Structure formats: C-alpha cells, structure tokens
C-alpha cells in the first residue's frame, strides 16, 4: 500500500526547492529514526543522539557530495536548485554544508512525492554506507 499517490513530474517542478526540502527533511528523519530504532532496544537518549548525528546538515552535505556523480542529470538539477535557494542556516551549521543539505533534502522530497520509492531507498541506503 502506498502512502500517497505519485505526483506528476510537471507539477513537482512547479514547487519551490524549499518545499521539496521541507518534505525531504521529514522523509529522511523518519527513515533514519526507523533504521535506528529497528537496530535494537536502546535508551531514548542514545536513539536521539544517533539520529541527530545522522540528520545534521554536515552529515547530509557529506552524503550528497559523495553520491552526486551517481545521480541522473535531473536529480543533479534538483540538488543544485535546492542548494542555490536562499535560506538562512542555523547558527550551528556551516553555510555551505547547510546549502548542500538543502539540496539533498530537496532531492529526497522530490523522489518521495514522485513515488520513486526504489530510488529513494537506494539513496537512503547509500547514506548508511557513508557512516
């Protein structure tokens, strides 16, 4: 059972990269939390700490830099659009890392809304290899 009906690519391209990143951030965090919790019983403090380490901008930027060349032209374009969108990083995040992580999240949001779960999970599993 699908969580939602796939969106048409034409419609998706009309959305701001920040909207795609907003969805991608939630999707990524849910995938990370699920992965961490499914690894076995642990204290909540440990679960939270491990989740924060993985979802922080620095880690996401590292991931997208390492897989960028594997992406299709379309996917690279989405990452670039997300990266180049004006946004204000939190005080604790490096500006370039934050911009790259926004591109990463935009790509994940795009793939999720498009309904390309296979590609989304492939990229998510690649992120686990980067740890």
N, CA and C atoms as a LAMMPS dump frame, in Angstrom:
ITEM: TIMESTEP
0
ITEM: NUMBER OF ATOMS
393
ITEM: BOX BOUNDS ff ff ff
-5.0000000000000000e+02 5.0000000000000000e+02
-5.0000000000000000e+02 5.0000000000000000e+02
-5.0000000000000000e+02 5.0000000000000000e+02
ITEM: ATOMS id mol type element x y z
1 1 1 N 0.833 -1.184 0
2 1 2 C 0 0 0
3 1 3 C 0.882 1.254 0
4 2 1 N 0.625 2.139 -0.89
5 2 2 C 1.37 3.4 -0.991
6 2 3 C 0.849 4.394 0.04
7 3 1 N 1.744 5.252 0.49
8 3 2 C 1.36 6.275 1.451
9 3 3 C 0.639 7.435 0.77
10 4 1 N 0.877 7.61 -0.512
11 4 2 C 0.227 8.674 -1.278
12 4 3 C 0.306 8.329 -2.758
13 5 1 N -0.512 8.973 -3.533
14 5 2 C -0.45 8.796 -4.975
15 5 3 C 0.741 9.582 -5.514
16 6 1 N 1.503 8.996 -6.44
17 6 2 C 2.646 9.728 -7.002
18 6 3 C 2.202 11.017 -7.686
19 7 1 N 2.993 12.036 -7.514
20 7 2 C 2.731 13.321 -8.147
21 7 3 C 3.341 13.339 -9.54
22 8 1 N 2.712 14.057 -10.424
23 8 2 C 3.206 14.237 -11.776
24 8 3 C 4.476 15.086 -11.745
25 9 1 N 5.473 14.703 -12.538
26 9 2 C 6.75 15.429 -12.551
27 9 3 C 6.572 16.895 -12.94
28 10 1 N 5.669 17.159 -13.856
29 10 2 C 5.423 18.54 -14.278
30 10 3 C 4.945 19.366 -13.086
31 11 1 N 4.04 18.809 -12.311
32 11 2 C 3.546 19.509 -11.128
33 11 3 C 4.657 19.694 -10.094
34 12 1 N 5.478 18.662 -9.924
35 12 2 C 6.565 18.734 -8.951
36 12 3 C 7.548 19.848 -9.285
37 13 1 N 7.819 20.04 -10.557
38 13 2 C 8.78 21.06 -10.974
39 13 3 C 8.278 22.476 -10.726
40 14 1 N 6.997 22.616 -10.445
41 14 2 C 6.441 23.934 -10.153
42 14 3 C 6.61 24.307 -8.679
43 15 1 N 6.994 23.348 -7.851
44 15 2 C 7.166 23.624 -6.425
45 15 3 C 8.562 24.172 -6.147
46 16 1 N 8.624 25.041 -5.173
47 16 2 C 9.899 25.6 -4.733
48 16 3 C 10.79 24.484 -4.196
49 17 1 N 12.091 24.582 -4.429
50 17 2 C 13.007 23.599 -3.845
51 17 3 C 12.913 23.557 -2.314
52 18 1 N 12.549 24.682 -1.703
53 18 2 C 12.397 24.682 -0.241
54 18 3 C 11.208 23.841 0.206
55 19 1 N 10.162 23.821 -0.592
56 19 2 C 9.012 22.968 -0.274
57 19 3 C 9.416 21.503 -0.406
58 20 1 N 10.157 21.185 -1.468
59 20 2 C 10.647 19.814 -1.641
60 20 3 C 11.573 19.433 -0.488
61 21 1 N 12.435 20.361 -0.069
62 21 2 C 13.356 20.095 1.044
63 21 3 C 12.592 19.912 2.349
64 22 1 N 11.523 20.652 2.518
65 22 2 C 10.687 20.531 3.719
66 22 3 C 10.139 19.102 3.832
67 23 1 N 9.64 18.575 2.725
68 23 2 C 9.141 17.198 2.703
69 23 3 C 10.308 16.225 2.849
70 24 1 N 11.391 16.475 2.131
71 24 2 C 12.555 15.586 2.171
72 24 3 C 13.155 15.475 3.556
73 25 1 N 13.174 16.571 4.291
74 25 2 C 13.685 16.566 5.66
75 25 3 C 12.869 15.607 6.521
76 26 1 N 11.569 15.675 6.392
77 26 2 C 10.685 14.797 7.184
78 26 3 C 10.852 13.335 6.773
79 27 1 N 10.939 13.093 5.495
80 27 2 C 11.106 11.726 4.985
81 27 3 C 12.424 11.145 5.483
82 28 1 N 13.506 11.924 5.365
83 28 2 C 14.821 11.453 5.786
84 28 3 C 14.851 11.171 7.283
85 29 1 N 14.299 12.081 8.059
86 29 2 C 14.3 11.87 9.507
87 29 3 C 13.503 10.621 9.877
88 30 1 N 12.378 10.399 9.235
89 30 2 C 11.582 9.202 9.516
90 30 3 C 12.357 7.935 9.147
91 31 1 N 13.013 7.94 8.002
92 31 2 C 13.813 6.779 7.594
93 31 3 C 14.955 6.527 8.579
94 32 1 N 15.629 7.59 8.983
95 32 2 C 16.743 7.448 9.933
96 32 3 C 16.229 6.933 11.271
97 33 1 N 15.168 7.528 11.779
98 33 2 C 14.612 7.082 13.073
99 33 3 C 14.199 5.619 13.014
100 34 1 N 13.563 5.234 11.914
101 34 2 C 13.133 3.847 11.761
102 34 3 C 14.324 2.913 11.761
103 35 1 N 15.369 3.285 11.03
104 35 2 C 16.583 2.471 10.96
105 35 3 C 17.214 2.315 12.337
106 36 1 N 17.329 3.4 13.062
107 36 2 C 17.972 3.37 14.378
108 36 3 C 17.153 2.558 15.375
109 37 1 N 15.856 2.756 15.394
110 37 2 C 15.006 2.025 16.339
111 37 3 C 14.98 0.538 15.999
112 38 1 N 14.996 0.217 14.711
113 38 2 C 14.932 -1.192 14.313
114 38 3 C 16.239 -1.938 14.575
115 39 1 N 17.301 -1.209 14.891
116 39 2 C 18.593 -1.839 15.168
117 39 3 C 18.626 -2.524 16.536
118 40 1 N 17.624 -2.276 17.348
119 40 2 C 17.566 -2.932 18.65
120 40 3 C 17.205 -1.962 19.76
121 41 1 N 16.815 -2.525 20.874
122 41 2 C 16.39 -1.711 22.005
123 41 3 C 17.574 -0.949 22.592
124 42 1 N 17.327 0.342 22.811
125 42 2 C 18.338 1.216 23.412
126 42 3 C 17.633 2.313 24.192
127 43 1 N 18.397 3.041 24.957
128 43 2 C 17.823 4.156 25.708
129 43 3 C 17.453 5.28 24.749
130 44 1 N 16.412 6.014 25.092
131 44 2 C 15.913 7.097 24.246
132 44 3 C 16.997 8.145 23.989
133 45 1 N 17.792 8.441 24.988
134 45 2 C 18.873 9.426 24.847
135 45 3 C 19.856 8.999 23.753
136 46 1 N 20.198 7.725 23.693
137 46 2 C 21.111 7.214 22.669
138 46 3 C 20.474 7.274 21.284
139 47 1 N 19.206 6.912 21.219
140 47 2 C 18.483 6.958 19.949
141 47 3 C 18.478 8.386 19.408
142 48 1 N 18.143 9.324 20.279
143 48 2 C 18.075 10.73 19.871
144 48 3 C 19.457 11.227 19.42
145 49 1 N 20.474 10.93 20.186
146 49 2 C 21.833 11.372 19.847
147 49 3 C 22.26 10.835 18.481
148 50 1 N 22.05 9.559 18.237
149 50 2 C 22.437 8.962 16.954
150 50 3 C 21.646 9.562 15.794
151 51 1 N 20.371 9.828 16.022
152 51 2 C 19.539 10.433 14.98
153 51 3 C 20.052 11.823 14.629
154 52 1 N 20.325 12.62 15.636
155 52 2 C 20.81 13.983 15.401
156 52 3 C 22.127 13.971 14.627
157 53 1 N 23.017 13.062 14.945
158 53 2 C 24.304 12.978 14.246
159 53 3 C 24.115 12.697 12.758
160 54 1 N 23.134 11.883 12.429
161 54 2 C 22.925 11.497 11.034
162 54 3 C 22.16 12.553 10.249
163 55 1 N 21.177 13.208 10.871
164 55 2 C 20.338 14.147 10.125
165 55 3 C 20.903 15.566 10.098
166 56 1 N 21.998 15.824 10.784
167 56 2 C 22.538 17.188 10.785
168 56 3 C 23.083 17.555 9.402
169 57 1 N 23.111 18.858 9.139
170 57 2 C 23.492 19.383 7.82
171 57 3 C 24.868 18.905 7.378
172 58 1 N 25.82 18.89 8.276
173 58 2 C 27.179 18.479 7.924
174 58 3 C 27.209 17.065 7.345
175 59 1 N 26.473 16.156 7.968
176 59 2 C 26.44 14.768 7.506
177 59 3 C 25.704 14.65 6.176
178 60 1 N 24.587 15.352 6.045
179 60 2 C 23.834 15.308 4.794
180 60 3 C 24.661 15.877 3.645
181 61 1 N 25.408 16.952 3.898
182 61 2 C 26.253 17.55 2.865
183 61 3 C 27.328 16.567 2.424
184 62 1 N 27.906 15.872 3.377
185 62 2 C 28.924 14.863 3.073
186 62 3 C 28.334 13.769 2.181
187 63 1 N 27.131 13.35 2.491
188 63 2 C 26.464 12.301 1.723
189 63 3 C 26.227 12.748 0.283
190 64 1 N 25.621 13.918 0.103
191 64 2 C 25.267 14.338 -1.254
192 64 3 C 26.518 14.59 -2.084
193 65 1 N 27.575 15.066 -1.455
194 65 2 C 28.836 15.245 -2.191
195 65 3 C 29.391 13.9 -2.662
196 66 1 N 29.234 12.886 -1.838
197 66 2 C 29.805 11.577 -2.196
198 66 3 C 28.991 10.836 -3.255
199 67 1 N 27.695 11.112 -3.369
200 67 2 C 26.865 10.397 -4.35
201 67 3 C 26.482 11.254 -5.554
202 68 1 N 26.883 12.519 -5.565
203 68 2 C 26.428 13.447 -6.604
204 68 3 C 26.688 12.93 -8.009
205 69 1 N 27.852 12.372 -8.248
206 69 2 C 28.203 11.89 -9.587
207 69 3 C 27.358 10.69 -10.014
208 70 1 N 26.769 9.988 -9.067
209 70 2 C 25.898 8.835 -9.381
210 70 3 C 24.493 9.269 -9.799
211 71 1 N 24.161 10.512 -9.537
212 71 2 C 22.805 10.992 -9.792
213 71 3 C 22.587 11.257 -11.271
214 72 1 N 21.336 11.114 -11.686
215 72 2 C 20.975 11.461 -13.062
216 72 3 C 21.072 12.988 -13.207
217 73 1 N 21.066 13.463 -14.449
218 73 2 C 21.091 14.911 -14.684
219 73 3 C 19.912 15.59 -14.003
220 74 1 N 18.745 14.972 -14.091
221 74 2 C 17.546 15.518 -13.471
222 74 3 C 17.721 15.629 -11.955
223 75 1 N 18.266 14.586 -11.35
224 75 2 C 18.482 14.59 -9.896
225 75 3 C 19.53 15.627 -9.506
226 76 1 N 20.602 15.739 -10.294
227 76 2 C 21.621 16.75 -10.016
228 76 3 C 21.033 18.149 -10.1
229 77 1 N 20.133 18.361 -11.05
230 77 2 C 19.488 19.66 -11.203
231 77 3 C 18.652 19.998 -9.967
232 78 1 N 17.945 19.015 -9.446
233 78 2 C 17.136 19.244 -8.248
234 78 3 C 18.038 19.601 -7.067
235 79 1 N 19.147 18.887 -6.931
236 79 2 C 20.104 19.188 -5.857
237 79 3 C 20.627 20.616 -6.023
238 80 1 N 21.002 20.993 -7.24
239 80 2 C 21.516 22.351 -7.483
240 80 3 C 20.463 23.405 -7.159
241 81 1 N 19.216 23.164 -7.583
242 81 2 C 18.147 24.116 -7.285
243 81 3 C 17.964 24.264 -5.775
244 82 1 N 17.995 23.15 -5.05
245 82 2 C 17.871 23.211 -3.593
246 82 3 C 19.055 23.908 -2.955
247 83 1 N 20.237 23.61 -3.452
248 83 2 C 21.471 24.205 -2.915
249 83 3 C 21.498 25.716 -3.136
250 84 1 N 20.975 26.164 -4.278
251 84 2 C 21.053 27.575 -4.64
252 84 3 C 19.897 28.422 -4.116
253 85 1 N 18.963 27.805 -3.43
254 85 2 C 17.831 28.539 -2.878
255 85 3 C 18.275 29.348 -1.67
256 86 1 N 17.773 30.558 -1.594
257 86 2 C 18.103 31.391 -0.437
258 86 3 C 17.46 30.818 0.818
259 87 1 N 18.292 30.627 1.816
260 87 2 C 17.792 30.182 3.118
261 87 3 C 18.825 30.57 4.163
262 88 1 N 18.39 30.681 5.377
263 88 2 C 19.279 31.078 6.465
264 88 3 C 19.624 29.878 7.323
265 89 1 N 20.907 29.51 7.341
266 89 2 C 21.301 28.343 8.141
267 89 3 C 21.211 28.636 9.633
268 90 1 N 20.977 27.599 10.418
269 90 2 C 21.022 27.78 11.864
270 90 3 C 22.436 28.208 12.285
271 91 1 N 22.556 28.79 13.458
272 91 2 C 23.85 29.301 13.931
273 91 3 C 24.922 28.217 14.012
274 92 1 N 24.503 26.995 14.275
275 92 2 C 25.478 25.913 14.473
276 92 3 C 25.854 25.188 13.181
277 93 1 N 25.355 25.647 12.035
278 93 2 C 25.623 24.955 10.767
279 93 3 C 26.494 25.813 9.853
280 94 1 N 27.442 25.181 9.193
281 94 2 C 28.248 25.823 8.175
282 94 3 C 27.346 26.172 6.99
283 95 1 N 27.497 27.378 6.441
284 95 2 C 26.619 27.859 5.36
285 95 3 C 26.641 26.928 4.134
286 96 1 N 27.828 26.506 3.707
287 96 2 C 27.921 25.629 2.531
288 96 3 C 27.322 24.253 2.811
289 97 1 N 27.59 23.711 3.993
290 97 2 C 27.002 22.422 4.354
291 97 3 C 25.483 22.519 4.398
292 98 1 N 24.99 23.613 4.947
293 98 2 C 23.54 23.791 5.05
294 98 3 C 22.907 23.865 3.663
295 99 1 N 23.547 24.564 2.764
296 99 2 C 23.006 24.677 1.405
297 99 3 C 23.024 23.324 0.696
298 100 1 N 24.122 22.577 0.86
299 100 2 C 24.193 21.244 0.248
300 100 3 C 23.147 20.323 0.857
301 101 1 N 22.948 20.413 2.163
302 101 2 C 21.955 19.544 2.804
303 101 3 C 20.547 19.902 2.328
304 102 1 N 20.313 21.178 2.039
305 102 2 C 19.016 21.579 1.485
306 102 3 C 18.816 20.944 0.111
307 103 1 N 19.872 20.886 -0.685
308 103 2 C 19.799 20.208 -1.985
309 103 3 C 19.508 18.732 -1.833
310 104 1 N 20.159 18.101 -0.864
311 104 2 C 19.935 16.673 -0.574
312 104 3 C 18.48 16.436 -0.172
313 105 1 N 17.981 17.262 0.732
314 105 2 C 16.6 17.115 1.191
315 105 3 C 15.606 17.386 0.067
316 106 1 N 15.909 18.352 -0.799
317 106 2 C 15.026 18.627 -1.942
318 106 3 C 14.929 17.399 -2.839
319 107 1 N 16.059 16.74 -3.052
320 107 2 C 16.056 15.519 -3.874
321 107 3 C 15.218 14.433 -3.216
322 108 1 N 15.391 14.231 -1.927
323 108 2 C 14.605 13.205 -1.238
324 108 3 C 13.113 13.534 -1.284
325 109 1 N 12.772 14.795 -1.09
326 109 2 C 11.366 15.207 -1.171
327 109 3 C 10.798 14.983 -2.555
328 110 1 N 11.577 15.314 -3.564
329 110 2 C 11.164 15.112 -4.95
330 110 3 C 10.898 13.632 -5.228
331 111 1 N 11.841 12.781 -4.846
332 111 2 C 11.678 11.343 -5.096
333 111 3 C 10.49 10.772 -4.341
334 112 1 N 10.299 11.238 -3.124
335 112 2 C 9.169 10.758 -2.325
336 112 3 C 7.839 11.157 -2.975
337 113 1 N 7.7 12.431 -3.316
338 113 2 C 6.44 12.895 -3.904
339 113 3 C 6.201 12.29 -5.282
340 114 1 N 7.277 12.064 -6.013
341 114 2 C 7.179 11.436 -7.338
342 114 3 C 6.746 9.976 -7.222
343 115 1 N 6.954 9.4 -6.044
344 115 2 C 6.591 7.996 -5.834
345 115 3 C 7.701 7.037 -6.211
346 116 1 N 8.919 7.545 -6.351
347 116 2 C 10.05 6.7 -6.73
348 116 3 C 10.721 6.156 -5.469
349 117 1 N 9.989 5.264 -4.802
350 117 2 C 10.458 4.708 -3.54
351 117 3 C 11.732 3.888 -3.706
352 118 1 N 11.873 3.211 -4.831
353 118 2 C 13.066 2.395 -5.069
354 118 3 C 14.326 3.277 -5.082
355 119 1 N 14.262 4.388 -5.806
356 119 2 C 15.42 5.293 -5.875
357 119 3 C 15.644 5.977 -4.528
358 120 1 N 14.58 6.367 -3.879
359 120 2 C 14.678 6.991 -2.565
360 120 3 C 15.369 6.06 -1.575
361 121 1 N 14.957 4.815 -1.547
362 121 2 C 15.562 3.856 -0.618
363 121 3 C 16.992 3.515 -1.002
364 122 1 N 17.28 3.491 -2.302
365 122 2 C 18.658 3.269 -2.742
366 122 3 C 19.556 4.375 -2.188
367 123 1 N 19.141 5.629 -2.375
368 123 2 C 19.947 6.749 -1.881
369 123 3 C 20.03 6.741 -0.36
370 124 1 N 18.934 6.387 0.302
371 124 2 C 18.972 6.298 1.762
372 124 3 C 19.97 5.233 2.203
373 125 1 N 19.946 4.083 1.556
374 125 2 C 20.894 3.025 1.916
375 125 3 C 22.332 3.44 1.646
376 126 1 N 22.55 4.259 0.631
377 126 2 C 23.892 4.797 0.372
378 126 3 C 24.32 5.699 1.525
379 127 1 N 23.373 6.406 2.105
380 127 2 C 23.728 7.271 3.233
381 127 3 C 24.193 6.459 4.417
382 128 1 N 23.644 5.266 4.564
383 128 2 C 24.054 4.401 5.681
384 128 3 C 25.485 3.904 5.477
385 129 1 N 25.877 3.744 4.226
386 129 2 C 27.245 3.306 3.909
387 129 3 C 28.258 4.401 4.234
388 130 1 N 27.81 5.644 4.227
389 130 2 C 28.717 6.779 4.454
390 130 3 C 29.006 7.009 5.938
391 131 1 N 28.37 6.275 6.794
392 131 2 C 28.583 6.484 8.247
393 131 3 C 29.899 5.946 8.691
